[in-house]
Amino acid sequence: MDELLYLIAIALSLGGLGLAAFLWALKSGQFDDLDGAAHRVLFDDDLPPPARPGGEAAKPAEAVRGQ
């Protein structure tokens, strides 16, 4: 019978810990923009590489690795 009391106490403390973690995530803004990441994948925001001071454009990383 004593084991049942220990298990109830452990279950309540784990439930409280889970509730505290959920409330912390809610307060820190984890659930503010649920669709943003899903839509952000669809947009092509790649910028061209910046020009070097000598006037020539920087080579893409793939071209540098292929040499």
C-alpha positions, 0 to 999 in steps of 0.5 A: 500500500505504501508503494501506491502512495509513492507512485501517486506522488511521483505521478503528480510531480511528473505531471506538474513538471510537464505542466510547468514545461508547457507553461514555460514554452507558452510564455517564451513564445514557442507557439506564436507562429505555427505556420511561419516555418512551413511557409518560409520553406517555400520562399527562395530568399537566396541572395547572390554572393557579394562582390569582392573589392577587386571587382570580381564576384565571389565564387559559390561554395560548390565551385570552390569545393570542386577544384 
